[in-house]
Amino acid sequence: MNLAVFISGKGSNLKALLEAQKEAYFSSKIKLVVSNKNAEGLNYAKEFGIETFISKNEEDILGKLKEKKIDLIVLAGYLPKVGKTLIDQYRIINIHPSLLPKFGGKGCYGIHVHEKVFEAGEDVSGVTVHWVNEKLDDGATILQRQVDINDCKSPQEIADKVLKEEHVILKNAIKILEEEK
Ligand code: GRF
């Protein structure tokens, strides 16, 4: 599959996918990295010689996806809510740093997810890779992994522990999807 990875931040999940591709962990190829802004993570794409595209306009993004013959969109820390233009024409997956449906939806992104998990006094958190539909963090789960957070003393410690698992589960999800194809 030809992949387009959408980011808005540091891009550590993108980096993990680029490294997985380099070691042939999956056969899919990252052909494009899209962001709504000049995100720090775009530097990883440049390092690996992958084309980047910055735009807030889904029609423009759509044109680029068609040009690059993309089969699957991977949202990896992409903050804008994806609209009908892309949802109607592409299969889209997202990685979310909690055990959805818990701690998903409006306001649940980045460190805010882990603050809510910490305040709730959860023993476990985790990561969910799911299909994207028009509702936030609502599509069918593809893969989910638990992370023991009993030893975490702050939301940041939860975030760090969960992020490590994200880097494993996302490449596994792509491997599963390409084997299903
Ligand atoms: C990750 O925690 C991911 O679960 C969430 O946004 C963060 C992105 O981190 N969707 P990075 O930009 O991949 O480092």
Backbone and ligand atoms as CSV (ligand in chain L), in Angstrom:
chain,resi,resn,atom,element,x,y,z
A,1,MET,N,N,0.831,-1.188,0.000
A,1,MET,CA,C,0.000,0.000,0.000
A,1,MET,C,C,0.880,1.258,0.000
A,2,ASN,N,N,0.396,2.288,-0.682
A,2,ASN,CA,C,1.055,3.604,-0.622
A,2,ASN,C,C,0.423,4.384,0.529
A,3,LEU,N,N,1.262,4.817,1.461
A,3,LEU,CA,C,0.767,5.493,2.666
A,3,LEU,C,C,1.032,6.993,2.630
A,4,ALA,N,N,0.064,7.751,3.160
A,4,ALA,CA,C,0.290,9.173,3.461
A,4,ALA,C,C,0.148,9.304,4.975
A,5,VAL,N,N,1.180,9.840,5.628
A,5,VAL,CA,C,1.137,10.013,7.083
A,5,VAL,C,C,0.875,11.484,7.365
A,6,PHE,N,N,-0.141,11.733,8.202
A,6,PHE,CA,C,-0.531,13.106,8.548
A,6,PHE,C,C,-0.047,13.398,9.964
A,7,ILE,N,N,0.670,14.502,10.140
A,7,ILE,CA,C,1.193,14.859,11.467
A,7,ILE,C,C,0.909,16.318,11.782
A,8,SER,N,N,1.053,16.670,13.060
A,8,SER,CA,C,0.970,18.098,13.449
A,8,SER,C,C,2.036,18.459,14.476
A,9,GLY,N,N,2.798,17.426,14.910
A,9,GLY,CA,C,3.720,17.707,16.027
A,9,GLY,C,C,5.122,17.175,15.815
A,10,LYS,N,N,5.643,16.516,16.868
A,10,LYS,CA,C,7.038,16.052,16.855
A,10,LYS,C,C,7.306,14.959,15.823
A,11,GLY,N,N,6.292,14.157,15.525
A,11,GLY,CA,C,6.452,13.132,14.506
A,11,GLY,C,C,7.177,11.879,14.941
A,12,SER,N,N,7.172,11.579,16.241
A,12,SER,CA,C,7.879,10.363,16.691
A,12,SER,C,C,7.220,9.106,16.138
A,13,ASN,N,N,5.905,9.149,15.938
A,13,ASN,CA,C,5.224,7.986,15.321
A,13,ASN,C,C,5.610,7.874,13.846
A,14,LEU,N,N,5.726,9.015,13.180
A,14,LEU,CA,C,6.181,9.011,11.780
A,14,LEU,C,C,7.576,8.418,11.710
A,15,LYS,N,N,8.445,8.848,12.615
A,15,LYS,CA,C,9.834,8.348,12.628
A,15,LYS,C,C,9.849,6.828,12.808
A,16,ALA,N,N,9.006,6.352,13.695
A,16,ALA,CA,C,8.933,4.892,13.943
A,16,ALA,C,C,8.482,4.159,12.677
A,17,LEU,N,N,7.548,4.755,11.941
A,17,LEU,CA,C,7.077,4.123,10.690
A,17,LEU,C,C,8.167,4.161,9.612
A,18,LEU,N,N,8.876,5.269,9.546
A,18,LEU,CA,C,9.946,5.386,8.541
A,18,LEU,C,C,11.039,4.351,8.804
A,19,GLU,N,N,11.334,4.162,10.091
A,19,GLU,CA,C,12.364,3.163,10.455
A,19,GLU,C,C,11.864,1.741,10.186
A,20,ALA,N,N,10.561,1.535,10.444
A,20,ALA,CA,C,9.985,0.194,10.177
A,20,ALA,C,C,10.032,-0.105,8.683
A,21,GLN,N,N,9.741,0.905,7.887
A,21,GLN,CA,C,9.781,0.728,6.412
A,21,GLN,C,C,11.209,0.416,5.975
A,22,LYS,N,N,12.155,1.128,6.558
A,22,LYS,CA,C,13.576,0.952,6.177
A,22,LYS,C,C,14.041,-0.482,6.467
A,23,GLU,N,N,13.518,-1.044,7.600
A,23,GLU,CA,C,13.956,-2.424,7.918
A,23,GLU,C,C,12.991,-3.461,7.336
A,24,ALA,N,N,12.142,-2.979,6.396
A,24,ALA,CA,C,11.171,-3.861,5.697
A,24,ALA,C,C,10.251,-4.602,6.674
A,25,TYR,N,N,9.899,-3.943,7.770
A,25,TYR,CA,C,8.972,-4.547,8.751
A,25,TYR,C,C,7.605,-4.758,8.086
A,26,PHE,N,N,7.250,-3.786,7.196
A,26,PHE,CA,C,6.044,-3.948,6.370
A,26,PHE,C,C,6.443,-3.591,4.935
A,27,SER,N,N,5.591,-4.008,3.986
A,27,SER,CA,C,5.955,-3.788,2.572
A,27,SER,C,C,5.399,-2.466,2.041
A,28,SER,N,N,4.487,-1.861,2.806
A,28,SER,CA,C,3.907,-0.576,2.363
A,28,SER,C,C,4.983,0.497,2.276
A,29,LYS,N,N,4.666,1.518,1.457
A,29,LYS,CA,C,5.643,2.591,1.257
A,29,LYS,C,C,5.033,3.939,1.640
A,30,ILE,N,N,5.748,4.678,2.477
A,30,ILE,CA,C,5.291,6.033,2.844
A,30,ILE,C,C,5.658,6.952,1.689
A,31,LYS,N,N,4.647,7.464,0.994
A,31,LYS,CA,C,4.901,8.260,-0.216
A,31,LYS,C,C,4.756,9.758,0.026
A,32,LEU,N,N,4.117,10.112,1.168
A,32,LEU,CA,C,3.801,11.525,1.404
A,32,LEU,C,C,3.612,11.761,2.897
A,33,VAL,N,N,4.080,12.902,3.368
A,33,VAL,CA,C,3.797,13.324,4.752
A,33,VAL,C,C,3.082,14.664,4.667
A,34,VAL,N,N,1.916,14.724,5.268
A,34,VAL,CA,C,1.057,15.918,5.215
A,34,VAL,C,C,0.969,16.532,6.606
A,35,SER,N,N,0.965,17.869,6.643
A,35,SER,CA,C,0.717,18.550,7.916
A,35,SER,C,C,-0.105,19.812,7.671
A,36,ASN,N,N,-0.777,20.243,8.740
A,36,ASN,CA,C,-1.553,21.494,8.682
A,36,ASN,C,C,-0.658,22.690,8.988
A,37,LYS,N,N,0.603,22.403,9.353
A,37,LYS,CA,C,1.545,23.504,9.680
A,37,LYS,C,C,2.972,23.014,9.515
A,38,ASN,N,N,3.930,23.926,9.704
A,38,ASN,CA,C,5.334,23.529,9.529
A,38,ASN,C,C,5.798,22.737,10.757
A,39,ALA,N,N,5.236,21.563,10.917
A,39,ALA,CA,C,5.476,20.742,12.124
A,39,ALA,C,C,6.918,20.251,12.172
A,40,GLU,N,N,7.413,20.122,13.399
A,40,GLU,CA,C,8.797,19.660,13.623
A,40,GLU,C,C,9.026,18.291,12.956
A,41,GLY,N,N,8.002,17.461,13.009
A,41,GLY,CA,C,8.140,16.089,12.484
A,41,GLY,C,C,8.409,16.033,10.984
A,42,LEU,N,N,8.144,17.129,10.269
A,42,LEU,CA,C,8.399,17.127,8.815
A,42,LEU,C,C,9.880,16.925,8.516
A,43,ASN,N,N,10.716,17.252,9.511
A,43,ASN,CA,C,12.165,17.049,9.309
A,43,ASN,C,C,12.513,15.570,9.125
A,44,TYR,N,N,11.759,14.681,9.801
A,44,TYR,CA,C,12.018,13.243,9.620
A,44,TYR,C,C,11.726,12.831,8.177
A,45,ALA,N,N,10.648,13.406,7.626
A,45,ALA,CA,C,10.290,13.066,6.235
A,45,ALA,C,C,11.428,13.504,5.313
A,46,LYS,N,N,11.933,14.695,5.549
A,46,LYS,CA,C,13.019,15.218,4.686
A,46,LYS,C,C,14.268,14.345,4.813
A,47,GLU,N,N,14.556,13.939,6.071
A,47,GLU,CA,C,15.721,13.066,6.310
A,47,GLU,C,C,15.629,11.786,5.482
A,48,PHE,N,N,14.374,11.280,5.342
A,48,PHE,CA,C,14.185,10.009,4.629
A,48,PHE,C,C,13.819,10.230,3.160
A,49,GLY,N,N,13.885,11.499,2.719
A,49,GLY,CA,C,13.621,11.791,1.306
A,49,GLY,C,C,12.161,11.629,0.901
A,50,ILE,N,N,11.263,11.824,1.864
A,50,ILE,CA,C,9.826,11.670,1.564
A,50,ILE,C,C,9.225,13.062,1.320
A,51,GLU,N,N,8.398,13.161,0.270
A,51,GLU,CA,C,7.755,14.438,-0.057
A,51,GLU,C,C,6.850,14.890,1.082
A,52,THR,N,N,6.841,16.187,1.356
A,52,THR,CA,C,5.945,16.734,2.389
A,52,THR,C,C,4.990,17.728,1.738
A,53,PHE,N,N,3.846,17.931,2.391
A,53,PHE,CA,C,2.840,18.848,1.851
A,53,PHE,C,C,2.151,19.520,3.020
A,54,ILE,N,N,2.223,20.839,3.073
A,54,ILE,CA,C,1.607,21.586,4.180
A,54,ILE,C,C,0.375,22.307,3.641
A,55,SER,N,N,-0.782,22.006,4.232
A,55,SER,CA,C,-2.006,22.684,3.815
A,55,SER,C,C,-3.100,22.475,4.856
A,56,LYS,N,N,-3.997,23.484,4.945
A,56,LYS,CA,C,-5.170,23.340,5.803
A,56,LYS,C,C,-6.408,23.040,4.941
A,57,ASN,N,N,-6.196,22.960,3.607
A,57,ASN,CA,C,-7.327,22.831,2.683
A,57,ASN,C,C,-7.450,21.403,2.167
A,58,GLU,N,N,-8.548,20.734,2.506
A,58,GLU,CA,C,-8.671,19.301,2.173
A,58,GLU,C,C,-8.763,19.056,0.672
A,59,GLU,N,N,-9.278,20.026,-0.070
A,59,GLU,CA,C,-9.320,19.848,-1.533
A,59,GLU,C,C,-7.887,19.807,-2.088
A,60,ASP,N,N,-7.045,20.691,-1.579
A,60,ASP,CA,C,-5.634,20.700,-2.021
A,60,ASP,C,C,-4.942,19.395,-1.607
A,61,ILE,N,N,-5.217,18.975,-0.376
A,61,ILE,CA,C,-4.606,17.725,0.112
A,61,ILE,C,C,-5.083,16.557,-0.756
A,62,LEU,N,N,-6.372,16.561,-1.091
A,62,LEU,CA,C,-6.960,15.499,-1.927
A,62,LEU,C,C,-6.212,15.389,-3.267
A,63,GLY,N,N,-5.934,16.530,-3.874
A,63,GLY,CA,C,-5.210,16.532,-5.145
A,63,GLY,C,C,-3.839,15.886,-5.018
A,64,LYS,N,N,-3.175,16.156,-3.931
A,64,LYS,CA,C,-1.833,15.603,-3.689
A,64,LYS,C,C,-1.908,14.090,-3.439
A,65,LEU,N,N,-2.937,13.667,-2.703
A,65,LEU,CA,C,-3.110,12.231,-2.409
A,65,LEU,C,C,-3.327,11.456,-3.711
A,66,LYS,N,N,-4.121,12.036,-4.608
A,66,LYS,CA,C,-4.388,11.369,-5.896
A,66,LYS,C,C,-3.113,11.323,-6.727
A,67,GLU,N,N,-2.391,12.438,-6.725
A,67,GLU,CA,C,-1.130,12.510,-7.500
A,67,GLU,C,C,-0.147,11.423,-7.034
A,68,LYS,N,N,-0.115,11.191,-5.725
A,68,LYS,CA,C,0.837,10.201,-5.168
A,68,LYS,C,C,0.232,8.797,-5.099
A,69,LYS,N,N,-0.987,8.649,-5.628
A,69,LYS,CA,C,-1.659,7.334,-5.651
A,69,LYS,C,C,-1.696,6.666,-4.263
A,70,ILE,N,N,-2.154,7.448,-3.276
A,70,ILE,CA,C,-2.210,6.967,-1.890
A,70,ILE,C,C,-3.348,5.968,-1.710
A,71,ASP,N,N,-3.079,4.888,-0.958
A,71,ASP,CA,C,-4.116,3.889,-0.660
A,71,ASP,C,C,-4.677,4.043,0.755
A,72,LEU,N,N,-3.824,4.519,1.675
A,72,LEU,CA,C,-4.238,4.583,3.080
A,72,LEU,C,C,-3.650,5.838,3.735
A,73,ILE,N,N,-4.507,6.554,4.462
A,73,ILE,CA,C,-4.054,7.713,5.236
A,73,ILE,C,C,-3.835,7.258,6.680
A,74,VAL,N,N,-2.680,7.616,7.250
A,74,VAL,CA,C,-2.366,7.289,8.636
A,74,VAL,C,C,-2.255,8.595,9.427
A,75,LEU,N,N,-3.208,8.836,10.329
A,75,LEU,CA,C,-3.148,10.032,11.178
A,75,LEU,C,C,-2.279,9.710,12.386
A,76,ALA,N,N,-1.201,10.460,12.556
A,76,ALA,CA,C,-0.263,10.192,13.665
A,76,ALA,C,C,0.029,11.522,14.367
A,77,GLY,N,N,-0.886,11.894,15.244
A,77,GLY,CA,C,-0.731,13.173,15.926
A,77,GLY,C,C,-1.177,14.325,15.055
A,78,TYR,N,N,-2.171,14.060,14.205
A,78,TYR,CA,C,-2.721,15.094,13.317
A,78,TYR,C,C,-3.891,15.738,14.046
A,79,LEU,N,N,-3.783,17.037,14.324
A,79,LEU,CA,C,-4.779,17.660,15.199
A,79,LEU,C,C,-6.089,18.067,14.524
A,80,PRO,N,N,-6.074,18.587,13.295
A,80,PRO,CA,C,-7.367,18.966,12.697
A,80,PRO,C,C,-8.304,17.761,12.567
A,81,LYS,N,N,-9.606,18.001,12.702
A,81,LYS,CA,C,-10.592,16.930,12.500
A,81,LYS,C,C,-10.711,16.701,10.992
A,82,VAL,N,N,-10.556,15.464,10.554
A,82,VAL,CA,C,-10.614,15.170,9.124
A,82,VAL,C,C,-12.062,15.290,8.637
A,83,GLY,N,N,-12.221,15.937,7.480
A,83,GLY,CA,C,-13.561,16.209,6.967
A,83,GLY,C,C,-14.046,15.177,5.955
A,84,LYS,N,N,-15.264,15.387,5.523
A,84,LYS,CA,C,-15.982,14.483,4.610
A,84,LYS,C,C,-15.209,14.280,3.295
A,85,THR,N,N,-14.543,15.370,2.863
A,85,THR,CA,C,-13.816,15.293,1.581
A,85,THR,C,C,-12.862,14.101,1.562
A,86,LEU,N,N,-12.119,13.945,2.661
A,86,LEU,CA,C,-11.144,12.839,2.712
A,86,LEU,C,C,-11.800,11.539,3.189
A,87,ILE,N,N,-12.700,11.658,4.165
A,87,ILE,CA,C,-13.329,10.451,4.719
A,87,ILE,C,C,-14.111,9.691,3.646
A,88,ASP,N,N,-14.740,10.440,2.748
A,88,ASP,CA,C,-15.559,9.781,1.706
A,88,ASP,C,C,-14.720,9.083,0.642
A,89,GLN,N,N,-13.436,9.441,0.540
A,89,GLN,CA,C,-12.653,8.904,-0.587
A,89,GLN,C,C,-11.474,8.028,-0.175
A,90,TYR,N,N,-11.130,8.050,1.144
A,90,TYR,CA,C,-9.939,7.283,1.569
A,90,TYR,C,C,-10.208,6.457,2.816
A,91,ARG,N,N,-9.511,5.336,2.874
A,91,ARG,CA,C,-9.466,4.593,4.146
A,91,ARG,C,C,-8.466,5.361,5.024
A,92,ILE,N,N,-8.881,5.636,6.261
A,92,ILE,CA,C,-8.059,6.439,7.167
A,92,ILE,C,C,-7.972,5.742,8.518
A,93,ILE,N,N,-6.748,5.652,9.060
A,93,ILE,CA,C,-6.592,5.112,10.420
A,93,ILE,C,C,-5.974,6.189,11.304
A,94,ASN,N,N,-6.206,6.063,12.602
A,94,ASN,CA,C,-5.683,7.030,13.573
A,94,ASN,C,C,-5.107,6.274,14.766
A,95,ILE,N,N,-4.062,6.849,15.365
A,95,ILE,CA,C,-3.541,6.272,16.602
A,95,ILE,C,C,-3.897,7.216,17.742
A,96,HIS,N,N,-4.498,6.618,18.788
A,96,HIS,CA,C,-4.954,7.429,19.920
A,96,HIS,C,C,-4.350,6.851,21.197
A,97,PRO,N,N,-3.790,7.726,22.057
A,97,PRO,CA,C,-3.052,7.221,23.223
A,97,PRO,C,C,-3.916,6.902,24.449
A,98,SER,N,N,-5.000,6.135,24.224
A,98,SER,CA,C,-5.771,5.632,25.367
A,98,SER,C,C,-6.516,4.380,24.923
A,99,LEU,N,N,-7.163,3.711,25.874
A,99,LEU,CA,C,-7.947,2.499,25.547
A,99,LEU,C,C,-9.352,2.954,25.169
A,100,LEU,N,N,-9.522,3.401,23.911
A,100,LEU,CA,C,-10.849,3.844,23.465
A,100,LEU,C,C,-11.867,2.718,23.700
A,101,PRO,N,N,-13.129,3.041,24.011
A,101,PRO,CA,C,-13.702,4.403,23.963
A,101,PRO,C,C,-13.380,5.277,25.175
A,102,LYS,N,N,-12.627,4.725,26.148
A,102,LYS,CA,C,-12.299,5.576,27.307
A,102,LYS,C,C,-11.328,6.681,26.888
A,103,PHE,N,N,-11.558,7.855,27.418
A,103,PHE,CA,C,-10.648,8.992,27.238
A,103,PHE,C,C,-10.425,9.359,25.769
A,104,GLY,N,N,-11.520,9.336,25.024
A,104,GLY,CA,C,-11.469,9.769,23.616
A,104,GLY,C,C,-12.430,10.918,23.413
A,105,GLY,N,N,-12.426,11.459,22.197
A,105,GLY,CA,C,-13.378,12.518,21.858
A,105,GLY,C,C,-12.846,13.920,22.137
A,106,LYS,N,N,-13.760,14.877,22.167
A,106,LYS,CA,C,-13.401,16.295,22.244
A,106,LYS,C,C,-12.487,16.585,23.444
A,107,GLY,N,N,-11.419,17.322,23.188
A,107,GLY,CA,C,-10.524,17.721,24.283
A,107,GLY,C,C,-9.545,16.639,24.690
A,108,CYS,N,N,-9.742,15.421,24.124
A,108,CYS,CA,C,-8.816,14.334,24.503
A,108,CYS,C,C,-7.728,14.177,23.441
A,109,TYR,N,N,-6.699,14.989,23.566
A,109,TYR,CA,C,-5.569,14.850,22.634
A,109,TYR,C,C,-4.283,15.181,23.383
A,110,GLY,N,N,-3.184,14.606,22.905
A,110,GLY,CA,C,-1.871,14.881,23.509
A,110,GLY,C,C,-1.892,14.632,25.007
A,111,ILE,N,N,-1.245,15.522,25.769
A,111,ILE,CA,C,-1.072,15.332,27.221
A,111,ILE,C,C,-2.419,15.358,27.955
A,112,HIS,N,N,-3.409,15.989,27.360
A,112,HIS,CA,C,-4.728,16.072,28.038
A,112,HIS,C,C,-5.321,14.683,28.274
A,113,VAL,N,N,-5.047,13.766,27.344
A,113,VAL,CA,C,-5.538,12.379,27.516
A,113,VAL,C,C,-4.959,11.806,28.806
A,114,HIS,N,N,-3.655,11.962,28.960
A,114,HIS,CA,C,-2.951,11.351,30.098
A,114,HIS,C,C,-3.277,12.054,31.420
A,115,GLU,N,N,-3.593,13.345,31.332
A,115,GLU,CA,C,-4.031,14.057,32.549
A,115,GLU,C,C,-5.353,13.473,33.040
A,116,LYS,N,N,-6.241,13.191,32.095
A,116,LYS,CA,C,-7.558,12.631,32.486
A,116,LYS,C,C,-7.402,11.210,33.041
A,117,VAL,N,N,-6.499,10.439,32.429
A,117,VAL,CA,C,-6.245,9.065,32.890
A,117,VAL,C,C,-5.651,9.103,34.297
A,118,PHE,N,N,-4.727,10.023,34.502
A,118,PHE,CA,C,-4.043,10.170,35.805
A,118,PHE,C,C,-5.051,10.590,36.874
A,119,GLU,N,N,-5.877,11.587,36.533
A,119,GLU,CA,C,-6.872,12.084,37.505
A,119,GLU,C,C,-7.907,11.005,37.854
A,120,ALA,N,N,-8.148,10.122,36.877
A,120,ALA,CA,C,-9.143,9.052,37.102
A,120,ALA,C,C,-8.563,7.916,37.935
A,121,GLY,N,N,-7.242,7.981,38.159
A,121,GLY,CA,C,-6.585,6.957,38.984
A,121,GLY,C,C,-6.565,5.576,38.345
A,122,GLU,N,N,-6.489,5.548,37.021
A,122,GLU,CA,C,-6.484,4.259,36.293
A,122,GLU,C,C,-5.216,3.453,36.587
A,123,ASP,N,N,-5.370,2.112,36.616
A,123,ASP,CA,C,-4.192,1.234,36.776
A,123,ASP,C,C,-3.540,0.961,35.431
A,124,VAL,N,N,-4.381,0.939,34.400
A,124,VAL,CA,C,-3.854,0.691,33.051
A,124,VAL,C,C,-4.317,1.778,32.095
A,125,SER,N,N,-3.468,2.064,31.121
A,125,SER,CA,C,-3.907,2.868,29.995
A,125,SER,C,C,-3.504,2.072,28.753
A,126,GLY,N,N,-3.263,2.761,27.645
A,126,GLY,CA,C,-2.861,2.000,26.471
A,126,GLY,C,C,-3.010,2.800,25.195
A,127,VAL,N,N,-3.032,2.070,24.093
A,127,VAL,CA,C,-3.031,2.683,22.761
A,127,VAL,C,C,-4.084,2.001,21.891
A,128,THR,N,N,-4.749,2.797,21.082
A,128,THR,CA,C,-5.742,2.249,20.153
A,128,THR,C,C,-5.463,2.740,18.732
A,129,VAL,N,N,-5.419,1.813,17.793
A,129,VAL,CA,C,-5.396,2.190,16.376
A,129,VAL,C,C,-6.782,1.852,15.835
A,130,HIS,N,N,-7.436,2.844,15.235
A,130,HIS,CA,C,-8.835,2.645,14.819
A,130,HIS,C,C,-9.103,3.293,13.465
A,131,TRP,N,N,-10.181,2.843,12.822
A,131,TRP,CA,C,-10.630,3.463,11.580
A,131,TRP,C,C,-11.205,4.829,11.904
A,132,VAL,N,N,-11.054,5.756,10.999
A,132,VAL,CA,C,-11.556,7.116,11.202
A,132,VAL,C,C,-12.882,7.295,10.480
A,133,ASN,N,N,-13.866,7.811,11.242
A,133,ASN,CA,C,-15.142,8.175,10.598
A,133,ASN,C,C,-15.416,9.633,10.935
A,134,GLU,N,N,-16.647,10.086,10.730
A,134,GLU,CA,C,-16.884,11.528,10.892
A,134,GLU,C,C,-16.960,11.969,12.346
A,135,LYS,N,N,-17.003,10.981,13.257
A,135,LYS,CA,C,-17.011,11.357,14.686
A,135,LYS,C,C,-15.607,11.149,15.247
A,136,LEU,N,N,-15.229,11.965,16.200
A,136,LEU,CA,C,-13.874,11.953,16.760
A,136,LEU,C,C,-13.616,10.649,17.539
A,137,ASP,N,N,-12.523,9.963,17.197
A,137,ASP,CA,C,-12.082,8.780,17.967
A,137,ASP,C,C,-13.178,7.719,18.100
A,138,ASP,N,N,-13.962,7.547,17.033
A,138,ASP,CA,C,-15.172,6.718,17.140
A,138,ASP,C,C,-15.168,5.476,16.270
A,139,GLY,N,N,-14.279,5.390,15.297
A,139,GLY,CA,C,-14.329,4.284,14.337
A,139,GLY,C,C,-13.928,2.949,14.951
A,140,ALA,N,N,-14.190,1.873,14.225
A,140,ALA,CA,C,-13.896,0.512,14.716
A,140,ALA,C,C,-12.406,0.362,15.055
A,141,THR,N,N,-12.165,-0.360,16.147
A,141,THR,CA,C,-10.779,-0.595,16.582
A,141,THR,C,C,-10.098,-1.620,15.676
A,142,ILE,N,N,-8.872,-1.339,15.303
A,142,ILE,CA,C,-8.057,-2.282,14.512
A,142,ILE,C,C,-7.127,-3.044,15.443
A,143,LEU,N,N,-6.512,-2.335,16.368
A,143,LEU,CA,C,-5.548,-2.950,17.298
A,143,LEU,C,C,-5.553,-2.126,18.587
A,144,GLN,N,N,-5.451,-2.820,19.708
A,144,GLN,CA,C,-5.410,-2.091,20.989
A,144,GLN,C,C,-4.427,-2.812,21.920
A,145,ARG,N,N,-3.615,-2.066,22.635
A,145,ARG,CA,C,-2.644,-2.650,23.560
A,145,ARG,C,C,-2.736,-1.954,24.903
A,146,GLN,N,N,-2.701,-2.716,25.998
A,146,GLN,CA,C,-2.719,-2.133,27.332
A,146,GLN,C,C,-1.296,-1.783,27.757
A,147,VAL,N,N,-1.209,-0.741,28.588
A,147,VAL,CA,C,0.090,-0.362,29.169
A,147,VAL,C,C,-0.123,-0.212,30.675
A,148,ASP,N,N,0.667,-0.930,31.483
A,148,ASP,CA,C,0.543,-0.843,32.944
A,148,ASP,C,C,1.098,0.511,33.409
A,149,ILE,N,N,0.275,1.293,34.079
A,149,ILE,CA,C,0.762,2.619,34.508
A,149,ILE,C,C,0.766,2.749,36.036
A,150,ASN,N,N,0.760,1.608,36.724
A,150,ASN,CA,C,0.778,1.639,38.209
A,150,ASN,C,C,1.985,2.390,38.754
A,151,ASP,N,N,3.085,2.317,37.995
A,151,ASP,CA,C,4.331,2.940,38.494
A,151,ASP,C,C,4.474,4.398,38.033
A,152,CYS,N,N,3.467,4.888,37.305
A,152,CYS,CA,C,3.593,6.261,36.772
A,152,CYS,C,C,3.118,7.277,37.813
A,153,LYS,N,N,3.961,8.275,38.067
A,153,LYS,CA,C,3.644,9.258,39.106
A,153,LYS,C,C,3.181,10.603,38.558
A,154,SER,N,N,3.018,10.673,37.243
A,154,SER,CA,C,2.541,11.935,36.630
A,154,SER,C,C,1.960,11.638,35.248
A,155,PRO,N,N,1.151,12.564,34.743
A,155,PRO,CA,C,0.627,12.390,33.377
A,155,PRO,C,C,1.752,12.253,32.347
A,156,GLN,N,N,2.840,12.961,32.565
A,156,GLN,CA,C,3.947,12.905,31.601
A,156,GLN,C,C,4.573,11.511,31.589
A,157,GLU,N,N,4.673,10.900,32.780
A,157,GLU,CA,C,5.234,9.533,32.827
A,157,GLU,C,C,4.321,8.567,32.084
A,158,ILE,N,N,3.012,8.778,32.195
A,158,ILE,CA,C,2.061,7.942,31.443
A,158,ILE,C,C,2.270,8.174,29.950
A,159,ALA,N,N,2.370,9.437,29.569
A,159,ALA,CA,C,2.551,9.790,28.144
A,159,ALA,C,C,3.793,9.123,27.572
A,160,ASP,N,N,4.885,9.194,28.323
A,160,ASP,CA,C,6.152,8.617,27.834
A,160,ASP,C,C,6.035,7.098,27.656
A,161,LYS,N,N,5.380,6.452,28.633
A,161,LYS,CA,C,5.264,4.986,28.592
A,161,LYS,C,C,4.332,4.559,27.445
A,162,VAL,N,N,3.248,5.291,27.279
A,162,VAL,CA,C,2.276,4.963,26.230
A,162,VAL,C,C,2.875,5.228,24.848
A,163,LEU,N,N,3.636,6.302,24.725
A,163,LEU,CA,C,4.226,6.649,23.416
A,163,LEU,C,C,5.143,5.538,22.916
A,164,LYS,N,N,5.888,4.920,23.846
A,164,LYS,CA,C,6.771,3.814,23.444
A,164,LYS,C,C,5.950,2.679,22.812
A,165,GLU,N,N,4.770,2.443,23.389
A,165,GLU,CA,C,3.901,1.370,22.857
A,165,GLU,C,C,3.294,1.781,21.523
A,166,GLU,N,N,3.034,3.075,21.383
A,166,GLU,CA,C,2.490,3.566,20.106
A,166,GLU,C,C,3.423,3.215,18.953
A,167,HIS,N,N,4.699,3.375,19.213
A,167,HIS,CA,C,5.702,3.156,18.161
A,167,HIS,C,C,5.744,1.703,17.721
A,168,VAL,N,N,5.238,0.821,18.541
A,168,VAL,CA,C,5.196,-0.608,18.179
A,168,VAL,C,C,3.869,-0.949,17.513
A,169,ILE,N,N,2.784,-0.457,18.097
A,169,ILE,CA,C,1.448,-0.880,17.625
A,169,ILE,C,C,1.111,-0.338,16.237
A,170,LEU,N,N,1.585,0.879,15.926
A,170,LEU,CA,C,1.201,1.474,14.633
A,170,LEU,C,C,1.783,0.687,13.461
A,171,LYS,N,N,3.036,0.283,13.570
A,171,LYS,CA,C,3.630,-0.497,12.462
A,171,LYS,C,C,2.963,-1.877,12.377
A,172,ASN,N,N,2.560,-2.406,13.547
A,172,ASN,CA,C,1.852,-3.694,13.543
A,172,ASN,C,C,0.500,-3.568,12.857
A,173,ALA,N,N,-0.173,-2.455,13.082
A,173,ALA,CA,C,-1.487,-2.246,12.449
A,173,ALA,C,C,-1.341,-2.201,10.930
A,174,ILE,N,N,-0.307,-1.536,10.439
A,174,ILE,CA,C,-0.085,-1.449,8.993
A,174,ILE,C,C,0.219,-2.830,8.417
A,175,LYS,N,N,0.991,-3.598,9.147
A,175,LYS,CA,C,1.323,-4.963,8.703
A,175,LYS,C,C,0.048,-5.807,8.604
A,176,ILE,N,N,-0.833,-5.665,9.595
A,176,ILE,CA,C,-2.110,-6.407,9.578
A,176,ILE,C,C,-2.947,-5.985,8.368
A,177,LEU,N,N,-3.050,-4.678,8.137
A,177,LEU,CA,C,-3.895,-4.185,7.038
A,177,LEU,C,C,-3.366,-4.600,5.676
A,178,GLU,N,N,-2.051,-4.626,5.525
A,178,GLU,CA,C,-1.533,-5.007,4.193
A,178,GLU,C,C,-1.687,-6.514,3.980
A,179,GLU,N,N,-1.706,-7.287,5.062
A,179,GLU,CA,C,-1.905,-8.733,4.920
A,179,GLU,C,C,-3.380,-9.026,4.629
A,180,GLU,N,N,-4.275,-8.134,5.072
A,180,GLU,CA,C,-5.720,-8.339,4.828
A,180,GLU,C,C,-6.086,-8.004,3.392
A,181,LYS,N,N,-5.297,-7.126,2.774
A,181,LYS,CA,C,-5.664,-6.550,1.469
A,181,LYS,C,C,-5.805,-7.599,0.371
L,1,GRF,C1,C,0.792,10.694,20.059
L,1,GRF,O1,O,0.644,10.601,21.453
L,1,GRF,C2,C,-0.441,10.165,19.395
L,1,GRF,O2,O,-1.048,9.117,20.098
L,1,GRF,C3,C,-1.333,11.346,19.403
L,1,GRF,O3,O,-0.492,12.462,19.186
L,1,GRF,C4,C,0.820,12.132,19.595
L,1,GRF,C5,C,1.713,12.304,18.408
L,1,GRF,O4,O,3.016,12.216,18.789
L,1,GRF,N1,N,-2.340,11.205,18.388
L,1,GRF,P1,P,4.149,12.290,17.642
L,1,GRF,O5,O,3.925,13.592,16.900
L,1,GRF,O6,O,3.966,11.099,16.764
L,1,GRF,O7,O,5.448,12.255,18.422
